[in-house]
Structure formats: C-alpha cells, structure tokens
Amino acid sequence: MNKQARIFVAGHRGMVGSALVRRLAADGYQNVITRSRKELDLTDQAAVNRFFESEKIDVVLLAAARVGGILANATQPGEFIYENLVIETNVIHAAYRAKVERLVFFGSSCIYPKQCPQPIREEYLLTSPLEPTNDAYAIAKIAGVKLCEAYNREYNTQYVALMPTNLYGPNDNYDLKSSHVLPALLRKAHEAKLNGDATLTVWGSGTPLREFLHVDDLAAATLFVLEHNVTEGLFNVGVGNDLSIRELAECICKVVGFEGELVFDASKPDGTPRKLLDVSRLAHMGWQATIGLTDGIASTYRDFVESHAGSTPAAAIEA
Ligand code: GDP
C-alpha cells in the first residue's frame, strides 16, 4: 500500500483505533486522518457525507463502535444496536459514495452463534442462535459484515471484515461497570493490592473459556491484510488458544503481585461457555499473532499504571 495513501481511522481514540494509528505511524504512513467525536459525529449522516466528499480518503479503517463488556451489553442493548448500526451504515455508505475502494470493518467474535463448534470458523456465521447477553451488539456487527459483502458484490468495492477475539491493551476501558473481563480484573487486582485486601471478586463461575488478543496484534493483522491486497472476506483474528476466566484471574494476580484469594460471584452472568476462534484462514495467508498473554498483560499493566493509576487510582480511572 502506498505510504502516501489517505487513511481515515474512524474511532482513533479507542483501543483499536489508537493501536492502528500507532502502527501506521511506525510503518511510515504519512497521511493518517482522524476526527474526534466533537469534530465529526459518525451518527450524523449528513456530516459523514460532507466529510467524505471533502477529504478524498483512499482507505477507511472503521474501528468506531459502541463497545462494552457483558453487563453493559446486557443492560443497554438499545444503545448498542442503534449506535453501531448507524455508525456502520453512515460510514460504509458515505465511503462507497465517495469512491473509497478499500475499507476494513472491525467486528467481534460475539457475532458467532452461542453453541458453535469450537474453534469457530468464519463459515459458522448465522448457523444458529446468538448468545443472548450481547445479541443486540452482535446483530449490528453482523449487519456490518453483510454491508461489506453486499457493497463488494453490487459496487465492486474491496471492503474486508476482521473479527478479533477478546482484545486488551493500551487505552482499554477500565470502568468496572462497562469494561471487559481483562481490564476489569487488572484494575481490581491493582486496587486490591494497594488496599491490602484479602480477596478479589471475579464475576460468574470462573469456568467460561476465553481467548485474548493484544490490540497491537490486531493492528499488525490489519496492516497485513492491507499490504497483501486482500479485497474481500471475513477473517477471524486471534491467538488460537484459550484459558478459563479463573486461569486468567490467576495470571493477572501474578503479574500485578496480588496474593489474596479469588472469590466467585455467582449472581453475575457467565455469558457464552467458550469462544475460541479458528484462525487458520489468516494463518494460511502467512499471519499469526506474536504477543504472548503473560507478556501482553505485563506491558498493559505497566501502561495502566503510568496512564491511570497514579496515587489515587479509582478517581483517576473514572476521569
Ligand atoms: P464476554 O466475553 O462478551 O462474555 O464479555 P466479558 O469480557 O465482559 O466477560 C467475559 C467473562 O468474564 C464472563 O464470564 C464474565 O462473567 C467474566 N468476568 C469475571 N469477572 C469479570 C469482571 O470483573 N468484569 C467483566 N466484564 N467480566 C468478568
């Protein structure tokens, strides 16, 4: 891909968007275009059309989305389905109208059915019912995948969809009510250590299995897809192995240095029992993740301490 290409990273302040911006800069791309929510509201169709008409974008990386963990998804399904559908349709349609040939749409592994054979292959999409705790978000993301496919078929665009497994890394959401499990447990372990607590509460039974991908690996996979001129399709992005929530909690406690007991809160939902992606489609093309979980958690913890934790962690993190 041309290093002068005008690349619009939608959602550059989020965990995925900021990783893409870091990676593009490191690889020497010189025209990375970003807009804050104040400058460009992606739910405002007219504003999105005006932006694309004036900016002459070559490539769109659509990482803007309303995202959240199991509790946020289960309690605010209306916001999750509405905002994601509107952002996707506005950006993808405006990109097509402005003759943008290449776009990468980011979804999530929760688009796949709840009772999927494991590991999950891309072809299992829409083969049986979804996990109910995040079906509204999943339906919106499936619509995004279908938008890319439909526009490619009808208009000859080259819109590709990447489905990462559970992500973590710099700029994650550490708000305990809306975050995913890894940042939540990282924060809980850090605060439990500082407070000298005897226990740390983990939601659910601790038995669900999850796979975790460092967001810098997702950014690497995105550049791989762009630089190898992949023109269509749905691609899982993961590490190829998973662990239980209990094992994840133990690993986090070790990295953080919290030595108390884990307590499991059965009043909180477990969600889907297992969510391991089959990553052979990208692997056959020559890409695989390189950041190991313990190293990834350790660097994320350092970043968390530097950027949030200061002397009054709880207050700093809410800000
Ligand atoms: P999911 O992968 O879509 O289910 O989303 P999450 O990352 O929010 O949750 C994954 C699993 O971790 C679920 O079984 C949660 O119950 C469990 N979990 C354990 N402790 C926590 C926590 O403190 N926060 C969150 N979000 N999940 C937790």
Boltz pocket constraint, residues with backbone or C-beta under 6 A from the ligand:
constraints:
  - pocket:
      binder: B
      contacts: [[A, 68], [A, 69], [A, 70], [A, 71], [A, 110], [A, 134], [A, 166], [A, 176], [A, 178], [A, 179], [A, 180], [A, 181], [A, 182], [A, 184], [A, 185], [A, 201], [A, 202], [A, 203], [A, 204], [A, 208], [A, 210], [A, 245], [A, 268], [A, 269], [A, 270], [A, 271], [A, 272]]
      max_distance: 6.0
